[in-house]
């Protein structure tokens, strides 16, 4: 393959058979279970990178079922999102994500800088409750239970919350192990259509694990739990802060 052909073809690895296609990345009937809880403010400040700022000791633990996503397929995801501010703008910092599908792991890490790792999250509907678990190998790291659609919520505030800016710390090493890319990335969800939203009581337990350290942000109090379904597009991002420019 000629150099010009490499330049024209290169998008993702492997060169001739990329792990994921080009976007746009549209998700249909995406099901969210979001448990908002209070944690320790010092624990949050220890993991949220400046220039992002944390105001409250709040974490949103998410389980997301994605049965129909263009390019990425059918998979389930779980992780922690932290409300933050950047230059006065409210948003959310994606701290950790665990999922069971290679294409969105590769695409998420390489394109945006999502902190994705391979694991086994599950969402199951069991009578009058929704059961959610996250396993890393055979080890149980997260277990949650949520009442089934106890109270209908207005969909407009949910849609606005989905559209808020989200932030990621993108890290790509150089061949010598030093950072080649070290950037704060902002991205948005667009073309959001919330199909239904509900509030319910919930319970959440996080178990210590060396490779799936969700328990680093311990649960002190459950604040709320929401369950909603939506169609949306995951838009590409923009760099809002380059750490290597500070060197």
C-alpha positions as CSV (number, residue, x, y, z in Angstrom):
1,X,0.0,0.0,0.0
2,X,1.4,3.4,-1.1
3,X,1.9,6.2,1.4
4,X,-0.9,8.3,-0.2
5,X,-3.2,5.3,0.1
6,X,-2.3,4.9,3.8
7,X,-3.1,8.6,4.4
8,X,-6.4,8.3,2.6
9,X,-7.4,5.0,4.2
10,X,-6.3,5.4,7.8
11,X,-9.1,5.9,10.2
12,X,-8.8,3.3,13.0
13,X,-6.8,0.2,13.7
14,X,-6.2,-2.2,12.1
15,X,-5.6,-0.2,8.9
16,X,-7.4,-2.5,6.5
17,X,-10.1,-3.8,8.9
18,X,-10.9,-1.2,11.5
19,X,-12.4,-2.3,14.8
20,X,-15.4,0.2,14.3
21,X,-16.9,2.1,11.4
22,X,-17.1,5.9,10.9
23,X,-20.0,7.7,12.4
24,X,-22.5,9.1,13.0
25,X,-23.3,6.9,15.9
26,X,-27.1,6.7,16.5
27,X,-28.7,4.8,19.4
28,X,-32.2,3.5,19.4
29,X,-34.3,2.5,22.4
30,X,-31.4,3.1,24.8
31,X,-32.5,2.2,28.3
32,X,-30.9,4.0,31.3
33,X,-31.0,3.1,34.9
34,X,-29.3,6.1,36.8
35,X,-28.9,6.0,40.6
36,X,-27.7,9.3,42.1
37,X,-25.8,9.0,45.4
38,X,-23.9,11.0,47.9
39,X,-20.2,10.1,48.4
40,X,-17.1,11.7,50.0
41,X,-16.0,15.0,48.6
42,X,-12.3,14.3,49.1
43,X,-12.7,11.0,47.2
44,X,-14.2,12.9,44.3
45,X,-11.6,15.6,44.3
46,X,-8.9,12.9,44.2
47,X,-10.2,11.5,40.8
48,X,-11.6,14.5,39.0
49,X,-8.9,16.2,37.0
50,X,-8.4,20.0,37.0
51,X,-9.5,22.3,35.4
52,X,-12.8,20.6,36.1
53,X,-14.3,21.6,39.4
54,X,-16.5,19.6,41.8
55,X,-19.1,21.5,43.9
56,X,-21.0,18.6,45.6
57,X,-20.2,15.0,46.7
58,X,-22.5,13.6,44.1
59,X,-22.1,10.6,41.7
60,X,-24.5,9.1,39.2
61,X,-24.1,5.4,38.8
62,X,-25.4,4.3,35.4
63,X,-26.5,1.0,33.8
64,X,-27.3,1.5,30.1
65,X,-28.8,-1.1,27.8
66,X,-28.0,-0.4,24.1
67,X,-29.9,-2.9,22.0
68,X,-29.6,-1.1,18.7
69,X,-26.7,1.2,17.9
70,X,-25.3,2.0,14.5
71,X,-21.8,0.6,14.1
72,X,-21.4,-0.6,17.7
73,X,-24.2,-3.2,17.8
74,X,-26.0,-4.6,20.8
75,X,-24.3,-4.2,24.2
76,X,-24.7,-3.1,27.9
77,X,-22.6,-0.6,29.8
78,X,-22.1,0.5,33.4
79,X,-20.2,3.2,35.1
80,X,-19.8,6.4,37.2
81,X,-20.5,9.9,36.0
82,X,-19.7,13.0,38.2
83,X,-21.4,16.4,38.0
84,X,-18.7,19.1,37.4
85,X,-18.1,22.6,36.2
86,X,-15.7,23.8,33.5
87,X,-15.2,27.5,33.2
88,X,-18.5,28.1,34.9
89,X,-20.4,25.6,32.6
90,X,-22.2,22.8,34.3
91,X,-21.6,19.3,32.9
92,X,-20.6,15.8,33.8
93,X,-17.2,14.0,33.9
94,X,-17.2,10.4,32.8
95,X,-15.1,8.7,35.4
96,X,-15.4,5.0,34.7
97,X,-17.2,2.7,32.1
98,X,-17.4,-1.0,31.9
99,X,-19.0,-2.8,28.9
100,X,-19.2,-6.1,27.0
101,X,-18.5,-5.2,23.4
102,X,-15.2,-4.7,21.7
103,X,-16.2,-2.2,19.0
104,X,-17.5,0.6,21.4
105,X,-14.5,-0.1,23.7
106,X,-12.0,0.5,20.9
107,X,-14.0,3.4,19.3
108,X,-14.8,5.0,22.6
109,X,-11.2,5.1,23.8
110,X,-9.6,6.0,20.5
111,X,-12.1,8.7,19.2
112,X,-13.3,10.5,22.4
113,X,-11.2,9.1,25.2
114,X,-13.9,7.2,27.1
115,X,-12.5,5.3,30.1
116,X,-13.9,2.0,28.9
117,X,-12.8,-1.4,30.1
118,X,-14.1,-4.9,29.3
119,X,-16.5,-6.4,31.9
120,X,-19.9,-7.9,32.2
121,X,-22.8,-5.6,33.1
122,X,-26.3,-6.9,33.2
123,X,-29.8,-5.4,33.4
124,X,-32.6,-7.8,34.2
125,X,-36.3,-7.3,34.7
126,X,-37.5,-9.5,37.6
127,X,-41.2,-9.0,38.4
128,X,-41.6,-5.7,40.2
129,X,-37.9,-4.8,40.3
130,X,-35.0,-4.2,37.9
131,X,-31.8,-6.0,38.9
132,X,-28.5,-4.6,37.7
133,X,-25.1,-6.2,38.2
134,X,-21.5,-5.6,37.1
135,X,-19.0,-8.4,37.1
136,X,-15.3,-8.2,36.3
137,X,-14.4,-11.8,35.4
138,X,-16.3,-13.9,38.0
139,X,-16.1,-11.2,40.7
140,X,-19.2,-9.2,41.5
141,X,-18.3,-5.5,41.7
142,X,-21.7,-3.8,41.6
143,X,-25.3,-4.9,42.5
144,X,-28.3,-2.6,42.3
145,X,-32.1,-3.0,42.5
146,X,-34.6,-0.5,41.4
147,X,-38.4,-0.5,41.7
148,X,-40.2,-0.9,38.4
149,X,-41.6,2.5,37.1
150,X,-43.1,3.7,40.3
151,X,-43.7,7.3,39.2
152,X,-44.0,8.8,35.7
153,X,-41.6,11.8,35.1
154,X,-41.8,14.6,32.6
155,X,-39.5,13.8,29.7
156,X,-38.4,17.4,28.9
157,X,-36.1,17.8,31.9
158,X,-34.5,14.3,31.2
159,X,-33.8,15.3,27.6
160,X,-32.2,18.6,28.7
161,X,-30.0,16.7,31.2
162,X,-28.9,14.3,28.4
163,X,-27.9,17.2,26.2
164,X,-25.6,18.8,28.8
165,X,-21.9,18.8,28.0
166,X,-19.9,15.8,29.1
167,X,-16.1,15.7,29.7
168,X,-13.5,13.0,29.3
169,X,-9.7,12.8,29.9
170,X,-8.2,11.4,26.7
171,X,-4.9,9.7,27.2
172,X,-2.9,8.1,24.3
173,X,0.7,7.1,25.1
174,X,3.7,7.6,22.8
175,X,5.8,4.6,21.7
176,X,8.2,5.4,24.5
177,X,5.4,5.3,27.1
178,X,5.2,9.0,27.6
179,X,1.9,10.7,26.9
180,X,1.4,11.6,23.2
181,X,-2.2,12.9,23.7
182,X,-3.4,14.2,27.1
183,X,-6.5,16.3,26.6
184,X,-9.7,17.3,28.2
185,X,-12.5,16.5,25.7
186,X,-16.0,17.8,25.7
187,X,-18.8,16.1,23.8
188,X,-22.6,16.2,23.6
189,X,-25.6,13.9,22.9
190,X,-27.7,15.3,20.0
191,X,-31.1,14.6,18.4
192,X,-32.4,13.4,21.7
193,X,-35.9,11.8,21.9
194,X,-36.9,10.6,25.4
195,X,-39.7,8.0,25.0
196,X,-40.5,7.6,28.7
197,X,-39.1,8.3,32.1
198,X,-39.9,7.1,35.7
199,X,-38.6,7.5,39.2
200,X,-38.3,4.6,41.7
201,X,-36.7,3.7,45.0
202,X,-33.3,2.0,44.7
203,X,-30.5,0.2,46.5
204,X,-26.9,0.1,45.4
205,X,-23.8,-1.8,46.7
206,X,-20.2,-1.3,45.4
207,X,-17.6,-4.0,46.2
208,X,-13.9,-3.4,46.2
209,X,-11.9,-4.8,43.3
210,X,-8.4,-3.9,42.1
211,X,-9.3,-3.6,38.4
212,X,-12.8,-2.4,38.7
213,X,-12.5,0.2,41.5
214,X,-16.0,1.6,41.6
215,X,-15.9,1.4,45.4
216,X,-13.3,4.1,45.4
217,X,-16.3,6.4,45.4
218,X,-18.3,4.9,48.3
219,X,-22.1,5.1,48.6
220,X,-23.1,7.2,51.6
221,X,-26.7,8.0,50.7
222,X,-29.0,7.2,47.8
223,X,-30.5,10.5,46.6
224,X,-32.7,9.3,43.6
225,X,-33.1,6.7,40.9
226,X,-34.4,7.3,37.4
227,X,-35.3,4.9,34.6
228,X,-35.8,6.2,31.0
229,X,-35.5,5.2,27.4
230,X,-34.3,7.4,24.5
231,X,-33.1,7.6,21.0
232,X,-30.0,9.8,20.6
233,X,-26.8,10.5,18.6
234,X,-23.4,10.4,20.2
235,X,-21.7,13.4,18.6
236,X,-17.9,13.7,18.1
237,X,-16.0,15.8,20.6
238,X,-13.8,18.8,20.9
239,X,-10.6,19.5,22.8
240,X,-11.1,22.1,25.5
241,X,-7.8,21.8,27.4
242,X,-4.5,20.3,26.3
243,X,-2.4,19.3,29.3
244,X,0.8,19.0,27.2
245,X,0.6,22.6,26.2
246,X,1.5,23.3,29.9
247,X,4.9,21.6,29.6
